[in-house]
Amino acid sequence: MRQIETMRSRNPVLPGQPPAEHGRDDYRPKWLRLYFVLAAFDVLIVCASLFLNHQISLVYQDSIEANRLWANRLATYEKLRELAQLVNAPGNDVFDSRDVTREQVRLIDAHAEFKRAMDMAGAEVAQPESDVLVALGNDLNAVTQAMNAMVARPI
């Protein structure tokens, strides 16, 4: 009994702490392991959120690039629409001016400019990467055929 009291006097028991077993003075509480597990989980969550943020940023950059590309295409097609109007105008203006030769020259010049612009627009969709570009290429071919039919001279 005296030996147990002497042992307790060397290793006093604090409230909330179990007594030292067999002279072990290096007792670590169990909550300390839980603390390290939670800290590791926090580090993992921070790394995962940084990765997810990076992926979202890449998607955003790709969206901006796709938007810029389609905005340029839209501007090109708007220019084609304006050129098509210029090709069509001499056929209507000949009734007002009654100068067939001048309107024919205007038609030839406007058609040549339209063909250059259409060739540039068609080069972009010549090697389509998606079904949308295939459909767009088909539509451009249909516009080219309609324009050629419009300016064709009857023989």
C-alpha positions, 0 to 999 in steps of 0.5 A: 500500500505504501508503494502505491501511495509513493507512486501516486505522489510521483505521478499525481492524477489530474482531473480528466486524466487517467492515472499513469499505467505501469509508470508511463509518464508519456500519456497522450490524450485520444482527442489529440489523434482526432485533432490531427485527423481533422487538421489533415481533413482541412488541408485536404479540403483546401487542396480540393477547393483550390483544384476545383477553383482552377478547373472552373477558371479553365472552363471560364477561359474556354467559354470566353474563347468560344464566345470570342470565336462565335462573335467573330463568325457572326461579324463575318456573316453580317459582312456577308449579308451586307455584301449580298445586299450590294450584289442584289442592288444593281438588279433593282437599281437598273429600273431607276437609272436605266443604265444597264452597263453601269449596273452590270459593272456594279453587279460584277464588282459586288459579286467578286467582293462577295466571293472573296468574303465567302471564300474566307468564311468557307475556309474556316469551316472547311475542316469542321470540328463539330456537327455545328460547323458541318451544318454551317458549311452546308448552309454557306454552300447553299448561300453560294449556290443561291448567289451564283444562281442570282447573278447568272446570266441567261443565255 
